[in-house]
Amino acid sequence: MRLDLAYDGTGFSGWARQPGLRTVQGVLEDGLATVLRSSDLPHLVVAGRTDAGVHARGQVVHLDVETDRLGALRARDGADATTVLVRRLAGVLPGDLVVRAARLAPAGFDARFSALSRRYAYRVCDTSTRRDPLARAFVLWHRQRLDLGAMAEAARTLVGLHDFAAYCRARPDATTVRTLLRFDWRRPEGGPDEGLLVADVEADAFCHSMVRSLVGACLAVGEGRRDPSWPAEVLAERRRASTVVPAHGLTLEQVVYPPDDELAVRAETTRARRVVPPA
């Protein structure tokens, strides 16, 4: 089954279940076990693990469910089992975690490996007149006005297939090669983000702390402390030289998948170890 979910990451210690900590995976697996009346916790595969404090509007997971447990979900109004599952999860999950939809996954679907890309947004408020205390858990309040043009110029130099070791926290035996599909900055006119600086960051996948490191490098440029060419120089030299900005400004907005008949092939391709081709 595929589940589409959203959460406010403020009260969670990240996605992955950890002993003694409140995590998105832990709360969701417990809720599913309750609704499905299973003594065993379901195993969830997530499209992208989010760090502590990071939010999501478009997170995706998959899990295997025994047909008899799914079939046991009944509704007086004749609703199908997936609709009933979403309703009952709403009754047991806390308000900061919502399962928006549930459906039987097509053949070959893997929430993690079938994904084409993940898209994040990072929101920054750089003027006191725009500070909204009701949104303070989702927006970074910055102390000075930032140069949007310089930040956008810097971001464009990082797009493409690269080894992003300079912008990732190293993990043993894990590759840091990624394809950054989009990285730009905008200041929306109208809507809930009006007046904010918003970074749109999309890649085939992200390594640990990558988005927040990329944003941190651009903030240094926007403040005038670094030239727009500096983030690309950091990337080329593979040196950790940028600040990892706070998690609360970051939201996973969307996970993109190919057509159903391409899911299995995409998963197989993604599992192959990525390398940067020689120049």
C-alpha positions in Angstrom: 0.0 0.0 0.0 1.0 3.6 -0.7 0.3 6.2 2.0 0.6 10.0 1.4 1.2 12.0 4.5 2.0 15.4 6.0 3.5 16.4 9.3 4.7 19.3 11.5 8.2 18.2 12.4 8.5 20.4 15.4 7.6 17.7 17.9 9.4 14.8 16.2 13.0 13.7 16.5 13.1 13.1 12.8 11.6 10.3 10.7 13.4 7.1 11.8 12.2 5.1 14.8 14.6 5.5 17.8 14.3 4.1 21.3 12.9 6.6 23.7 12.2 9.3 21.1 9.1 10.5 19.4 9.6 10.0 15.7 7.2 10.1 12.7 7.9 6.5 11.8 7.3 5.3 15.3 4.0 7.2 15.8 2.8 6.1 12.3 3.7 2.4 12.8 2.0 2.3 16.2 -1.1 3.9 14.7 -1.2 1.4 11.8 -0.8 -1.5 14.2 -3.7 -0.3 16.2 -6.0 0.3 13.3 -5.0 -3.0 11.6 -5.3 -4.9 14.9 -1.8 -6.4 14.4 0.5 -7.4 17.2 3.4 -6.9 14.8 4.5 -3.4 13.8 4.3 -2.8 10.0 7.5 -2.1 8.2 7.4 1.3 6.5 9.6 2.3 3.6 9.8 6.1 3.2 10.6 8.2 0.2 13.0 10.4 2.1 14.1 10.4 5.7 13.6 13.9 7.3 15.8 15.2 10.1 14.5 16.3 13.5 12.4 19.4 13.1 11.9 19.2 9.3 8.3 19.3 8.1 6.5 17.5 5.2 3.5 18.2 3.0 4.2 15.5 0.4 5.9 12.6 2.1 5.2 9.1 0.7 5.6 5.6 2.3 4.8 2.1 1.4 4.1 -1.0 3.5 2.9 -4.5 3.0 -0.6 -5.3 4.4 -2.1 -8.8 4.6 -5.3 -8.9 2.6 -7.4 -10.3 5.4 -6.4 -7.5 7.7 -7.3 -4.9 5.0 -10.5 -6.8 4.2 -11.5 -6.7 7.9 -11.9 -2.9 7.7 -15.6 -2.2 7.1 -17.7 0.9 7.0 -21.5 1.3 7.4 -21.6 3.6 4.5 -20.0 1.1 2.1 -16.7 3.0 1.8 -13.8 0.9 0.6 -11.0 -0.4 2.9 -8.5 2.3 2.0 -10.9 5.1 2.8 -11.8 3.4 6.1 -8.1 3.1 6.9 -7.5 6.8 6.4 -10.5 7.7 8.6 -9.5 5.4 11.4 -5.9 6.6 11.3 -7.2 10.1 11.8 -8.8 8.9 15.0 -5.6 7.5 16.5 -2.9 9.7 15.1 -1.9 13.0 16.8 -2.7 16.3 15.2 0.8 16.9 13.9 0.7 13.9 11.7 -1.9 13.3 8.9 -2.3 10.5 6.5 -4.0 12.2 3.5 -4.5 9.2 1.3 -4.1 5.5 1.1 -4.3 3.2 -2.0 -3.1 -0.1 -3.3 0.3 0.5 -4.8 0.9 -0.5 -8.5 3.2 -3.4 -9.3 6.9 -2.5 -8.8 6.2 0.5 -6.6 8.9 1.4 -4.0 8.4 4.6 -2.1 12.2 5.2 -1.9 13.8 3.7 -5.0 11.0 4.4 -7.5 11.1 8.1 -6.9 12.3 10.4 -9.7 12.9 13.3 -7.4 12.2 15.0 -4.1 11.4 18.7 -3.9 12.0 20.8 -0.8 11.3 24.4 0.1 13.2 26.4 2.6 11.6 29.6 3.9 13.4 32.7 5.2 12.0 35.9 6.6 14.6 38.7 6.2 12.6 41.7 7.3 11.0 42.4 10.7 7.8 43.8 9.1 7.0 40.3 7.6 7.7 38.3 10.8 4.6 36.3 11.7 4.8 34.6 15.1 2.1 32.1 14.0 4.5 30.8 11.3 7.7 31.0 13.4 7.9 27.2 13.5 8.2 27.0 9.7 10.2 30.1 8.7 13.8 31.0 9.6 13.9 34.6 10.9 17.1 36.2 9.5 18.8 39.2 11.1 19.4 41.2 7.9 18.1 41.9 4.4 19.4 39.4 1.8 20.4 39.9 -1.8 18.0 37.7 -3.8 19.8 38.1 -7.1 23.2 37.1 -5.7 21.7 34.0 -4.0 19.9 32.9 -7.1 23.1 33.3 -9.1 25.0 31.2 -6.6 22.3 28.5 -6.5 22.4 28.0 -10.3 26.1 27.1 -10.2 25.3 24.0 -8.2 22.7 22.5 -10.4 23.7 19.2 -12.1 25.4 15.9 -11.4 28.1 16.4 -8.7 29.7 14.8 -5.7 28.1 16.9 -2.9 30.5 15.7 -0.2 31.1 19.3 0.8 27.4 19.7 1.5 26.7 16.4 3.2 27.4 14.8 6.5 29.5 11.7 5.7 28.1 8.3 6.3 30.2 5.1 6.0 29.9 3.4 2.6 27.3 5.9 1.4 27.7 7.8 -1.8 27.4 11.6 -1.9 26.9 11.8 -5.7 23.5 13.4 -6.5 21.8 15.1 -9.4 20.6 18.5 -8.3 17.7 19.2 -10.8 16.6 22.6 -9.5 17.9 25.1 -7.0 16.6 28.7 -7.1 15.4 31.5 -4.9 12.3 33.6 -5.2 10.4 36.2 -3.3 6.7 35.4 -3.9 4.1 38.1 -4.4 0.8 37.1 -2.9 -0.2 34.0 -1.1 1.0 32.7 2.3 4.7 33.1 1.4 4.4 36.7 0.2 7.5 38.7 1.1 9.5 35.7 2.2 12.6 34.3 0.5 11.9 30.8 -0.6 14.5 28.3 -1.9 13.1 25.6 -4.2 15.5 22.6 -4.1 14.8 19.4 -6.2 17.1 16.5 -6.7 17.0 12.8 -7.5 17.9 12.2 -3.9 19.5 14.1 -1.0 22.2 13.0 1.4 22.2 14.0 5.1 21.9 17.7 5.8 22.4 18.5 2.1 19.5 21.0 1.6 20.3 22.9 4.8 24.0 23.1 3.9 23.2 24.4 0.4 20.9 27.0 1.9 23.5 28.0 4.4 26.0 28.7 1.6 23.6 30.9 -0.2 22.8 32.9 3.0 26.5 33.7 3.2 26.3 35.0 -0.3 23.1 36.9 0.3 24.7 38.7 3.3 27.6 39.8 1.2 30.1 37.8 3.1 30.9 35.6 0.1 30.9 36.0 -3.7 28.2 34.2 -5.8 31.0 31.9 -7.1 31.9 30.7 -3.6 29.4 27.8 -3.2 30.6 26.2 -6.4 34.2 26.6 -5.2 33.3 24.8 -2.0 31.7 22.0 -4.1 34.8 21.6 -6.3 37.2 21.5 -3.4 35.1 19.1 -1.4 35.6 21.0 1.8 33.0 21.5 4.5 32.8 25.2 4.7 29.1 26.2 4.9 26.7 26.5 7.8 23.9 24.0 8.2 20.8 26.2 8.8 18.2 25.3 11.3 15.8 22.5 10.4 12.5 24.3 11.1 12.6 26.3 7.8 12.6 23.2 5.7 9.6 21.4 4.3 9.4 18.3 2.0 6.9 19.5 -0.6 6.6 16.7 -3.1 7.9 13.3 -4.2 7.7 12.7 -8.0 7.3 9.2 -9.5 7.3 7.9 -13.1 4.3 6.3 -14.8 3.2 3.0 -13.3 4.7 0.9 -16.0 8.2 2.5 -15.3 8.2 2.1 -11.5 10.1 -1.2 -11.4 12.8 -0.1 -13.9 13.3 3.2 -12.0 13.8 1.3 -8.7 16.4 -1.0 -10.3 18.2 2.0 -11.8 18.2 4.0 -8.5 19.7 1.1 -6.5 22.8 1.2 -8.7 25.7 3.1 -7.1 26.0 6.6 -8.5 29.3 8.0 -9.7 30.3 11.3 -11.3 31.4 10.6 -14.9 35.0 11.7 -15.8 35.3 15.2 -17.3 
